[in-house]
Amino acid sequence: MNKFNNWDDLKKIKKIVTEQHIQNEAAKAQAALKEKQRQAESRLFEAALGPVKKLVPPNRASLSHHKPAPLAKQFIEDEQSALQETLSDEFDPGTLLETDENLSFARPGIGPEVTTKLRNGKWSIQAQLDLHGMRREQARENLGAFIRESHQQGLRCVRVIHGKGLGSAGRTPILKGKVLSWLIQKQEVIAFAQAKPIHGGAGALIILLDTHKKESSLHGKPI
């Protein structure tokens, strides 16, 4: 606790307190004066400006925003899944192919003259897919999509170029065998045969599609 030795100390303290009080009062008076000046300036500005009216927005057409149709993400995923499940690499087409060098195929009820016409180039080719340079998974997906889209468009005869396998290890046509297997598993495909030399020979197949079945596969799933 502070102790004051004489009256001089008390006088000094009283003087300091008085000066602080005077300063505080002066600051308050100055702030009040500034506020009065601000209010006076505001009234003068409003008087000079006159009555204020709210601006009317300009005429604008009211456009309705149509929301885009929802994307059926689950439907797309289901179709991709069905595509992968339908085209199996484990399927052996050997028992379903003719044993000639042309490796012809026709579903039950399709006469032999159909594959003969395919081999002889009697059908007009309406679309083609080139699988050169594709890996197995990429080739399988592209082939499935090509057959599906061609079938949905009502195309009758298409060509798939799989190559002769001359660039693969052992110079064996690995992709060719896979393509044969995949095509047999596609219910839209009713027949195919090796192309004529002018159309690709041993490196291509001419495929006949069934134009009456739009959403079927070997396992009864849409692709």
C-alpha positions in Angstrom: 0.0 0.0 0.0 1.4 3.4 -1.0 2.2 5.9 1.7 2.3 9.6 1.3 5.0 11.4 3.3 3.6 15.0 3.2 1.0 17.3 1.8 3.1 18.0 -1.3 2.6 14.4 -2.5 -1.1 14.6 -2.0 -1.2 17.9 -3.9 0.6 16.3 -6.8 -1.8 13.4 -7.0 -4.8 15.7 -6.9 -3.4 17.7 -9.7 -2.8 14.6 -11.8 -6.4 13.4 -11.2 -7.8 16.8 -12.0 -5.9 17.0 -15.3 -7.1 13.5 -16.4 -10.6 14.5 -15.6 -10.3 17.7 -17.6 -8.8 15.7 -20.6 -11.7 13.2 -20.5 -14.3 15.9 -20.4 -12.6 17.7 -23.3 -12.5 14.4 -25.3 -16.2 13.8 -24.7 -17.1 17.4 -25.7 -15.0 17.1 -28.9 -16.8 13.8 -29.8 -20.2 15.3 -29.2 -19.3 18.3 -31.4 -18.2 16.0 -34.3 -21.4 14.1 -34.0 -23.5 17.3 -34.2 -21.4 18.4 -37.3 -22.0 15.0 -39.0 -25.8 15.2 -38.4 -25.9 18.8 -39.6 -24.0 17.8 -42.8 -26.3 14.9 -43.3 -29.4 17.2 -43.1 -27.9 19.6 -45.5 -27.1 16.8 -48.0 -30.6 15.4 -47.8 -32.1 18.9 -48.3 -29.9 19.5 -51.3 -30.7 16.1 -52.8 -34.5 16.3 -52.4 -36.9 13.4 -52.1 -35.4 10.0 -52.9 -37.3 7.4 -54.9 -36.6 3.7 -55.1 -35.2 2.8 -58.5 -37.6 0.6 -60.6 -35.8 -2.4 -62.2 -35.6 -2.3 -66.0 -38.0 -4.5 -68.0 -36.5 -8.0 -68.3 -38.0 -11.2 -69.7 -38.5 -13.8 -67.1 -36.8 -16.9 -68.4 -37.5 -20.3 -67.0 -34.5 -22.5 -66.4 -35.1 -26.0 -67.4 -33.2 -28.5 -65.4 -31.3 -31.1 -67.5 -32.8 -34.6 -67.5 -31.2 -36.7 -64.7 -28.4 -39.0 -65.8 -29.3 -42.6 -65.2 -25.9 -43.5 -63.7 -27.1 -46.8 -62.3 -28.5 -47.8 -65.7 -25.1 -47.0 -67.3 -23.2 -49.0 -64.6 -25.6 -51.9 -65.0 -25.1 -51.9 -68.8 -21.3 -51.8 -68.4 -21.5 -54.6 -65.9 -23.7 -56.7 -68.1 -21.3 -56.1 -71.0 -18.4 -57.5 -69.1 -20.3 -60.5 -67.8 -21.8 -61.4 -71.2 -18.5 -61.5 -73.1 -16.6 -64.2 -71.3 -13.0 -65.2 -72.1 -13.7 -68.7 -70.9 -16.2 -69.5 -73.6 -14.9 -72.1 -76.2 -16.3 -71.5 -79.6 -14.6 -74.5 -81.2 -17.7 -76.7 -81.1 -19.9 -74.1 -82.7 -17.7 -73.2 -85.7 -17.6 -74.9 -89.0 -14.4 -76.9 -89.4 -13.4 -75.2 -92.7 -10.5 -72.7 -92.9 -13.0 -69.8 -93.0 -14.2 -70.5 -89.4 -17.9 -69.8 -90.3 -20.6 -69.6 -87.8 -24.4 -69.6 -88.0 -27.1 -70.0 -85.3 -29.6 -72.8 -85.4 -32.2 -72.2 -88.1 -29.8 -70.2 -90.3 -29.2 -72.0 -93.5 -25.8 -72.7 -94.9 -26.4 -70.4 -97.9 -26.1 -67.4 -95.4 -22.5 -68.1 -94.5 -21.7 -68.9 -98.1 -23.0 -65.4 -99.1 -21.0 -63.9 -96.3 -17.8 -65.6 -97.5 -18.4 -64.5 -101.1 -19.1 -60.9 -100.2 -22.7 -60.9 -101.3 -23.8 -58.7 -98.3 -23.2 -54.9 -98.4 -21.0 -53.9 -95.4 -22.7 -51.0 -93.6 -20.1 -50.3 -90.8 -16.8 -51.6 -89.5 -14.6 -51.7 -86.4 -10.8 -52.0 -86.4 -9.4 -53.6 -83.3 -5.7 -53.3 -84.3 -3.4 -52.4 -81.5 -6.0 -52.8 -78.7 -5.5 -54.8 -75.6 -7.9 -57.6 -74.8 -10.1 -55.7 -72.4 -10.3 -52.7 -74.6 -11.0 -54.8 -77.7 -13.8 -56.7 -75.8 -15.5 -53.5 -74.7 -15.2 -51.8 -78.1 -16.5 -54.9 -79.8 -19.5 -55.2 -77.5 -20.4 -51.5 -77.9 -20.0 -51.7 -81.7 -22.3 -54.7 -82.0 -24.9 -53.2 -79.7 -24.9 -49.8 -81.4 -25.0 -51.4 -84.9 -27.9 -53.6 -83.9 -29.8 -50.7 -82.3 -29.4 -48.7 -85.6 -30.9 -51.6 -87.5 -27.7 -52.4 -89.5 -27.6 -55.8 -91.1 -24.0 -56.5 -92.1 -20.8 -55.2 -90.5 -17.1 -56.0 -90.6 -14.7 -56.4 -87.7 -11.0 -56.2 -88.4 -9.0 -58.2 -85.8 -5.7 -58.6 -87.6 -3.7 -61.7 -88.5 -1.6 -61.6 -85.3 1.7 -61.1 -87.2 2.8 -58.6 -84.6 2.0 -60.7 -81.5 4.3 -63.0 -79.6 4.8 -66.2 -81.6 3.0 -64.6 -84.5 -0.2 -66.3 -83.4 -3.6 -64.6 -83.9 -4.6 -64.4 -80.2 -7.1 -61.6 -80.6 -8.7 -63.4 -83.5 -9.7 -66.3 -81.3 -11.1 -64.0 -78.7 -13.2 -62.1 -81.2 -14.7 -65.4 -82.5 -15.6 -66.4 -78.9 -17.1 -63.0 -78.1 -19.2 -62.8 -81.2 -20.7 -66.2 -80.7 -21.8 -65.0 -77.2 -23.7 -62.0 -78.7 -27.3 -63.0 -79.5 -27.5 -60.1 -82.0 -25.0 -62.0 -84.1 -26.7 -64.7 -86.2 -23.8 -65.6 -88.5 -20.3 -64.6 -89.5 -17.5 -65.7 -91.8 -14.0 -64.8 -92.7 -13.8 -61.9 -95.1 -12.8 -62.2 -98.7 -9.1 -61.1 -99.4 -10.3 -57.8 -100.8 -12.1 -57.1 -97.5 -9.3 -58.2 -95.1 -9.1 -62.0 -95.6 -7.9 -63.9 -92.5 -7.6 -60.6 -90.6 -11.3 -59.7 -90.7 -14.8 -61.1 -90.2 -18.1 -60.3 -92.0 -20.9 -60.4 -89.5 -24.7 -60.7 -90.0 -26.9 -59.1 -87.4 -30.5 -60.0 -86.4 -32.5 -56.8 -86.9 -35.5 -58.1 -84.9 -34.0 -58.4 -81.4 -32.9 -55.1 -80.1 -32.2 -55.8 -76.4 -31.0 -59.3 -76.0 -27.8 -61.2 -75.3 -26.8 -64.9 -74.9 -27.5 -64.7 -71.1 -30.7 -62.7 -71.5 -29.2 -59.4 -70.2 -29.2 -56.1 -72.1 -25.8 -54.8 -73.1 
